[in-house]
Amino acid sequence: MAEIPEIDREGAVARREEAPMAASDVNAWFVREVLPLEAALMQFLQHNWRNKSDIADLRQEVYVRVFESARKEIPDRARQFVFSTARNLLVDHVRREQVIPIEAVADLDAITVAMDAPGPDRAAMGRDELRKLQSAIDRLPPRCREAFVLGKVEGLGGREIAQRMGVTESTISKQLAFSIRVLADMLHGEPPRGEKS
């Protein structure tokens, strides 16, 4: 007895998930819809992944995932599907690494990684390190501390710091260099080198 195909609301024959698409159909779709997205895909990967030497491999993994999925059912919106696949691939790689460096993801909201909260020991160590850093910053000479906070904490540039503090950019540059050197010495247990205000 012949099987009667299922008909959807629009009258089209519904695709069966268990039956893979014809290879020629998938190949034609891939060349027509996916390959033209390569430049945008590469830009997305370069923007969102820190290790530039991985980009070509990531692109290939995206292509494999997209092609394998299309063998089951060709997606209606190729662009959305390709970029969702790329995002999911990056999330998978970050999860596998178990560490999320700040450079790993340019826009954390775009990738939305479900991170595990650090354990109590890591949280306690982190709080302790922050206390040590704050204590070291507090021991800097006042002008160096102000330059350091404006530059390294608030992210202002040398010219803007100089304008706010009413000094030259070269003075700010020297104060920042001195502050960083003194902080490194304090945090690594070495006695501070010299005093500067």
N, C-alpha and C positions, 0 to 999 in steps of 0.2 A: 504494500500500500504506500503510495507516494505521500510525503509529508506536505502539508499545506503551509505556505509561508505566512508568518505573522505580518499583519498590516497595521501601521501606526495611524494616528489621527489624520495625517495629511494624505493618507492613501499610499504611502511609500512602503516598500517591503523593509521591515525592520532587520537590521544586521544582527546576526547571531554572534555573541561574544566568543563562543568556542571555535568558530570557524575563522582562521586567519585570512586577512585580505590578500589578494593576489599580489605577488611581488612586483609585477610591472606597475600596478596601480600605486603601490606605496612608493616605488622608485620615482615615478612621474610626479607624485605629490611632493615628495621630498625635494626634488630638483626645482620644482616650480614654486613651492611655498617656503621651504626652510632655508635652502642655500642662499637665497637673496638676503637673508637676515644675518649673514655671517659677520659683516662689519659691525652692526649694532650689538650682536652677541659678544664679539671680541671686546668691544668698548665696555660693555656691562661687566664682563669677567675681569678686565684689567682694572676697572674702577672698584670692584668689590673683593679682589683677592690680592693679598700682599706679595706672594711669591710669583713674580712674573714668569719664571721658568716653568710654572705649572699650567699656564694659560692654554697652550695648544692641547695638552692632555685633557684639561677640563672641557674644552670645546668638543673634543672627540667623544668624551663621556656623555655630554649633552646630546650629541648627534645619535649615539647608540641608544640612549634612553628614549629619545623622541621616535626614532625609527622602530624600535621594538614595540612601543606603545601603538604606533600607527599601524603595525601589522595586525593588531587586534581591532582597532577602530581609528580611522583617520579623524583627528579633531577638527571641529568646525573653525576654530580661530587659531591658526598656526602660530602667529606671533605671540599671543598670550600663552599658548602651550609651551613654546620654546623657552620663553623667559621664566615661566613658572618652574619648568624643569631645571633650568640653570640655577635658579634661586634654591630649589630643593637640593640640588647637587652640592652647592656651596655649604648649605646647612649641614648636610651629611658629612662633608669633609671636616668642618669645624667641630662637629660632635665627635668624630673619630679622633681628632687631635686632643680632645679633652682640655685644651687650653685655648683661650680666646685672646690673642694679642690685640692690642688696641688698633694696630694697622690691618688686622685680618679683614675687617669689615668697615668700609668707608661710612656706611649708613646703617647702623644697627636696626633701625626701624624697618628698613627695606628688607632685611633678611630675617628678622624676628626669630632668633635662636632661643629655644627653650633651655635656659641655663639652669643647672642645679645650683642651689645656694651653697656657699662654701661651708665646710664643716666647722664646728665650734673652735677647733684648734687653729684653723686658717684664719677665721674671723678674729680670734684673740691676737694672733701674730700680726695681722694687718693693723688692728687698732694700736698695738704696741709700736709698730713701725711709724704710724702716723703721729703718735705722741712724741716719739723721738725726733721726727722731722720738725714738728711744730716747736719743740723745745729748742732745737738747733736754730731755726729761723728766728725765734725770739731773742737768741743770744747774739745775732748779727748787729753790727753798729746800725743806728737808726736809718741813716740815708741809704746804706747798702740794703737793709731789710726792705725799705720802701721801694727801691729800684727792683729788687728781686721779686717782690709780690706783684708789682705792676707788670713786670715782664714775663715771669714764669708762671704765675698763678692766674693773673687776669689776661695774659696773652697780648699785651700792648707791644708795639714796636719801639725801637730805640728813640726815634724822633718824637713820638707821642709821649714817652716817659720823660724825655728831656724837657719838653714843653711844660708838662705838668709839674716837674720838680724845679724848673727854672735854671737848668744847667745845660752844658753842651752834651751832644751825643757821645763824644769820646769819653766824657766823665761817666756817663751811664754805662758805656761799654766796659770801662775799667771796674766800676762798681759791681756789675753783673759777674764779670770774670772772677773778681775777688770773692764775691758771695758764694759762687758755686764751688770754688776751691776750698773755702773755709767750711762750708756745709759738708763737702765730701770728707774733709779731714775729721770733722766732728762726728759724722755718722760712722766712720770707719775706725774710730778710736784713736786717731792721731791728734796731737795737740795742734790748735789752730796756728797758722803761719801769719804772724804780724797782725796789726790792728789797723783799721781804716775807718774813717767816718764819712 
